């Protein structure tokens, strides 16, 4: 295939000029020196002479292919540069979240505080119209859990009262009547309702029938409701967190569980996190000191980084201590912005029934933690 040498040369020179403009547009980079400008002009003159000497279509084709490779290399470098800029921005957002204390100085909160009181004077409510990033549902979600506010059962640990408000990001109005659920591991890093390697004793089939630290609630007129649970423990590879999933089309059954929670999709799948300082305090108290699994910090946790790496998104809960000691309990709250028209796939590891837990052969193992 033959090429018009003059047109090709003009195109390449234009591409070179565009490249210079792109590079010059990057903030923080020094302008070219006189020597660099002179070298550029010399290169252009040399290129013109070289193309005039090209006497065969093969030479032109080889040159064209070489230029294609050079441009592709440049394009890859520019893409890498842009990716690094995005990562740098993401890292800045994450650093801001990690370096901000979420310990509140409020003195008006108790476990009996109404949602109106909690969210009428909350800094998290000011960010409510920011859509929270969706993250993995993890391998330990159990569908059909009990509708209840107290999910602590007989689990030992620091009492945690968690109020969460959901706001429609399109209207900034509270999402009323929405079903949402939480689940977390216990103080030694074990989830209930799932029999799996890496989750406590993998030979303990009885864990399928356990329901501790899992539950479902419906939001009130303020788009909020409260769970009474315990502060989660940790397990290898993850920092301390609580899973959250929200549904808008689920139906309450007579046995106080939800129908269709695993078939209609979710409007939000996320995780809530805690300040590292609070985690460190609680991990130094029993029964958390009995946890022998490796501790992962907030800074090391990839999923926290995923949620916090978006401008305006803060997956950390605000909190106050309920006494002079951390063992006396923690009152925490958060506001989550959701798109009520969105649907995200949910795959359960097992489901809770009147006969107990039933493992899902097509469960979510391998979808993250």
Long-range contacts (C-beta under 8 A, 24 or more apart in sequence): 1-57, 1-61, 2-57, 2-60, 3-57, 3-60, 3-61, 3-64, 5-51, 5-52, 5-54, 5-60, 8-51, 8-60, 8-64, 9-47, 9-48, 9-51, 12-47, 12-67, 13-44, 13-47, 15-71, 16-44, 19-74, 22-78, 26-81, 89-311, 90-305, 90-309, 90-310, 91-309, 93-308, 93-309, 93-310, 93-311, 93-313, 94-304, 94-305, 94-308, 94-309, 97-308, 97-314, 97-315, 97-316, 98-276, 98-298, 98-299, 98-308, 100-314, 100-316, 101-275, 101-277, 102-274, 102-275, 102-316, 102-317, 102-318, 102-319, 103-275, 103-277, 103-278, 103-318, 103-319, 103-320, 103-321, 104-318, 104-319, 104-320, 106-320, 107-320, 109-320, 109-331, 110-322, 110-331, 111-161, 111-228, 111-322, 111-329, 111-331, 113-163, 113-331, 115-163, 115-165, 115-220, 115-222, 115-224, 115-225, 115-226, 116-222, 118-163, 118-165, 118-224, 118-333, 119-163, 119-165, 119-222, 119-224, 119-333, 119-335, 122-318, 122-333, 122-335, 123-318, 124-165, 124-314, 124-318, 124-333, 124-334, 124-335, 125-165, 125-167, 125-335, 127-312, 127-313, 127-314, 127-335, 127-337, 128-165, 128-167, 128-169, 128-172, 128-335, 128-336, 128-337, 129-167, 129-169, 129-172, 129-337, 130-169, 130-310, 130-312, 130-313, 130-337, 131-169, 131-313, 131-337, 131-338, 131-339, 132-268, 132-270, 132-307, 132-313, 132-315, 132-336, 132-337, 132-338, 133-270, 133-306, 133-307, 133-309, 133-310, 133-313, 134-268, 134-269, 134-270, 134-344, 135-269, 135-270, 135-271, 135-303, 135-306, 135-307, 135-368, 136-269, 136-303, 136-367, 136-368, 136-369, 137-243, 137-245, 137-266, 137-269, 137-346, 137-347, 137-364, 137-367, 137-368, 138-243, 138-364, 138-367, 138-368, 138-369, 139-194, 139-196, 139-349, 139-363, 139-364, 139-365, 139-366, 139-367, 139-368, 139-369, 140-183, 140-191, 140-193, 140-194, 140-196, 140-199, 140-243, 140-349, 140-364, 140-369, 141-183, 141-243, 141-245, 141-346, 141-347, 141-348, 141-349, 141-364, 142-183, 142-192, 142-193, 142-194, 142-214, 142-348, 142-349, 142-350, 142-351, 142-352, 142-357, 143-258, 143-261, 143-262, 143-346, 143-348, 143-350, 143-351, 143-352, 144-257, 144-258, 144-261, 144-262, 144-351, 144-352, 144-353, 145-181, 145-183, 145-193, 145-211, 145-214, 145-215, 145-216, 145-257, 145-258, 145-352, 146-211, 146-214, 146-215, 146-216, 146-256, 146-257, 146-352, 147-179, 147-215, 147-216, 147-217, 147-218, 147-252, 147-256, 147-257, 147-258, 148-215, 148-216, 148-217, 148-256, 149-215, 149-217, 149-225, 149-226, 149-227, 149-228, 150-215, 150-227, 150-228, 150-229, 151-182, 151-211, 151-212, 151-213, 151-214, 151-215, 151-227, 151-228, 151-229, 152-212, 152-213, 152-228, 152-229, 152-230, 153-211, 153-212, 153-213, 154-212, 155-186, 155-187, 155-212, 155-213, 155-230, 156-187, 156-230, 156-287, 157-186, 157-187, 157-230, 157-231, 157-233, 157-287, 157-288, 158-230, 158-231, 158-282, 158-285, 158-288, 158-326, 158-327, 158-329, 158-330, 159-228, 159-230, 159-231, 159-322, 159-328, 159-329, 159-330, 160-228, 160-229, 160-230, 160-231, 160-329, 160-330, 160-332, 161-226, 161-227, 161-228, 161-322, 161-329, 161-330, 161-331, 161-332, 162-226, 162-227, 162-228, 162-229, 162-242, 162-272, 162-317, 162-332, 162-333, 162-334, 163-224, 163-225, 163-226, 163-331, 163-332, 163-333, 163-334, 164-224, 164-225, 164-226, 164-227, 164-244, 164-272, 164-333, 164-334, 164-335, 164-336, 165-219, 165-222, 165-223, 165-224, 165-333, 165-334, 165-335, 165-336, 166-219, 166-223, 166-224, 166-246, 166-268, 166-335, 166-336, 166-337, 166-338, 167-223, 167-335, 167-336, 167-337, 167-338, 168-337, 168-338, 168-339, 168-340, 169-337, 169-338, 169-339, 170-339, 170-340, 170-341, 173-223, 174-219, 174-221, 174-222, 174-223, 174-224, 175-219, 175-223, 175-246, 175-248, 175-338, 175-340, 176-219, 176-220, 176-221, 176-223, 177-218, 177-219, 178-218, 178-219, 178-223, 178-246, 178-247, 178-248, 178-267, 178-340, 179-216, 179-217, 179-218, 179-219, 179-246, 179-247, 179-248, 179-250, 179-252, 179-258, 179-261, 180-216, 180-217, 180-218, 180-219, 180-225, 180-244, 180-245, 180-246, 180-247, 180-268, 181-214, 181-215, 181-216, 181-217, 181-244, 181-245, 181-246, 181-261, 182-213, 182-214, 182-215, 182-227, 182-229, 182-242, 182-243, 182-244, 183-213, 183-214, 183-242, 183-243, 184-213, 184-229, 184-232, 184-241, 184-242, 184-243, 185-213, 185-232, 185-233, 185-234, 185-235, 186-212, 186-213, 186-230, 186-232, 186-233, 187-230, 187-231, 187-232, 187-233, 187-287, 187-288, 187-290, 187-291, 188-233, 188-287, 188-290, 188-291, 188-292, 188-293, 189-233, 189-234, 189-235, 189-236, 189-291, 189-293, 190-235, 193-349, 193-350, 193-352, 193-357, 194-349, 194-350, 194-359, 195-350, 195-359, 196-349, 196-365, 198-235, 198-236, 208-350, 208-356, 208-357, 208-358, 208-359, 209-356, 209-357, 210-357, 211-352, 216-257, 216-258, 216-261, 218-252, 231-274, 231-282, 231-330, 233-288, 233-291, 234-279, 234-283, 234-291, 234-293, 234-295, 234-296, 235-293, 235-369, 236-293, 236-294, 236-296, 237-294, 237-296, 237-369, 238-296, 238-301, 238-303, 238-369, 239-273, 239-279, 239-296, 239-297, 239-298, 239-300, 239-301, 239-304, 240-273, 240-274, 240-279, 241-271, 241-272, 241-273, 241-274, 241-301, 241-303, 241-304, 242-271, 242-272, 243-270, 243-271, 244-268, 244-269, 244-270, 244-271, 244-272, 244-336, 245-269, 245-270, 245-346, 246-336, 246-338, 248-340, 255-354, 257-352, 261-346, 262-346, 262-347, 262-348, 262-351, 264-343, 265-343, 265-344, 265-345, 265-346, 266-343, 266-344, 266-346, 267-338, 267-339, 267-340, 267-341, 267-342, 267-343, 267-344, 268-336, 268-338, 268-342, 268-344, 269-344, 269-346, 270-307, 270-315, 270-336, 271-303, 271-304, 271-307, 271-315, 272-315, 272-316, 272-317, 272-334, 273-298, 273-301, 273-304, 273-307, 273-315, 273-316, 273-317, 274-316, 274-317, 274-319, 274-332, 275-316, 275-319, 278-319, 278-326, 278-330, 281-326, 282-326, 285-326, 285-327, 303-368, 303-369
